[in-house]
Amino acid sequence: MSDYLIQPLAEGQQEEALQLMRRIFEPSLHSIFFLHPETTLVVRFEGKLVGGLNLDVYRVNTQVTMGYLGWLYIDEQHRGKGLAGRLIDEALIFLRDLGCTDAAGCVEGDNPASFRQLEQRGFAIRSLSFQLKRYRLGVAKVWSHASRFFDMGYFFWQSSLKEEQATPYPTNLSAYVRTVLGNTLAFSLLVLGWNIPALLSLPWTQGKADSEPTLLLLIPMLALSVRTLSMLLVARIHKLPVVYRGWDTAYVAAYLAPLLLGIPFPNPGNLYIRGSDWSPKEQAKPLFAMGLASTVSLALLSLLVPHPYVVLLLLLDTFFSKYPFCGFNASRIWRGKRTLAILPALITLVCCTLLLVY
């Protein structure tokens, strides 16, 4: 370990760091890369850059200066040597010296290795209400710097560098009720015609005159309940401890889609394996089974209740696996063997074909 040197990025090394990032991260993420040389820490081994942590330091409001842990990357040949933890430790010292009050990072829900690194250093998942209370109008700046406006399934981890803040992130029933209410409120923009396409009388907004608004407003709760309970049943069969978490920034799409386009956009949250002492590779089969359960249950529901909200949730959970949609179950379905992913894909395609034909 003494051969590894952690230091600020030197002049002229920016392209070397970016090349390493491009090798490590999937192409769909390249467009949101950032690298500020003055606040980037790198790991060098025998003169070669083998890892880094790109930080973003900015003032949120008069009380808060943010030190955002953006991109953490280690060359594959040098992993397993504790370099990620060392980078985070050095970054926290670096940020304190710069006068930051907060440190934060965003992590996808099926990434226990990153969870573990942050938990061990006093970070915790922070709710939307916490973010609004602490950052006020500056929450838009926080999301902008973190490219968070449309990500789905990423969680905001924060630690105060000045004082302790114990605010638990809502989970399970509390989180589920909030998610149902948030989806129902967004869905009401369609049911009540409070959206721009409806005001313009565009064709797809003209529903049946005899549709009962009260019954239509139950559709989000019905779809989310069927999806979540089917996944919970599979988790119980596999004796997998899970926790339900809602998504925060996905509400941007959930409200803009009906308001501007006149179509629903489900923000379902998801069930996640509890804790950080597990591996996505080792738990790939039960995670796939949970994704398959979602596909089957939503496909059956869409045949019984052929509403765009249900069908869109089915499509998102089956096919949308890349950023910013990686919180949907499609990422679990397509993460493993592609031959297994054919089954939920066929189920969804058959279901959609039946809906189009009949």
C-alpha positions, 0 to 999 in steps of 0.5 A: 500500500505504501507504493500508492500515492494519493495527491491532487491532480497535477497540471497536464493529467486531466486527459489521463484521468478522463481516459481512465474514467471512460474505460471504467464507466459505461458509455451512457454515463460519459455525457455527465462526467465532470472533472475540476482539476483543482478539486480532483484527487488521484491515486498514482502507482509507479508513476501511472494514474490508477484511480481518482475521486472527482470533487465539486466544491460550491456554495449552496446558500449562506450556511452551506458549502457543498463538497460533492463526491462525484466520480470515484474510479479505480483501475480494475487491476488495482481494486481490492486494496482499500484505495476507494476508502483511502480516497474518501478519507483523504477527500473528507480532510481535503473538503474540511480544509476548504471550509465545506460544511457538507459532503455528499454523493449519489449512489444507485440502490443496488450498489452495496459496496459504495453504501458500505464505504459511505456508511462507515464514514458517517454518511446517511441517505437523506430524504427529499424533505431533509434536502429542502429544509437544509438547502432551501432553494439551493436544492436546485443547485445541488441537483444540477451539480449532481446531474440529478434532475432525472435520475431514478433509483439513485439516493442522496448520501450526505454527511455534515462536516460541522455538526451531527444530523440524525434524520432517518430516511423514510422506508417501508410503509412510510415511504410507500404511502408517500410514493403512492400519494406522490404518484396519485397527485401527479396522476390527478393532473391527467384525470382532472385535465390540468395539463397543457395538452388537455387545454389544447384538446389534443387527441390523446387527452380526450378520455371517455366521458363516462370515466369516473375520476375517483376510480381512475385515481386508484390506478397508481395505488393499484399498480404500485401495490401489485408490483411491490407485493409480487416482488415482496413475495419473491423476496420472502421465498428467497428469504431475502431481507428487503426494504422499500425506498421511494425515489426523490428526483424521479418526481421531476419526470413524474410531474413534468410528463403529465403537465407538459405531454399529457402522459403519465410517468410512474415513479414507483420506488423499489424494494432493495436488499437491506444493508450493505453486506451483500454482493449484486453478483451473488444475489443476481438470481433473486434480484432477477426473480423480483424483476420477473415478478414485477413483469408478470404481475404488471402484464396481468394487471395491464390486461385487466386494467389497460391504462397507459400508467400500468403499461408504461410502468411495465415497459419501464420495468422491463426494458429501461435499464440504462441511466437515468432509468437504472432504478427500474427492475429492467437493470436487474433483469438485463444485468445477468444472462441475456438469455434469461432476460428474453422471458420477461421481454417476451411477456411484455411484448405479447402483452402489448401486442394483445392490447394493441390488437384487442 
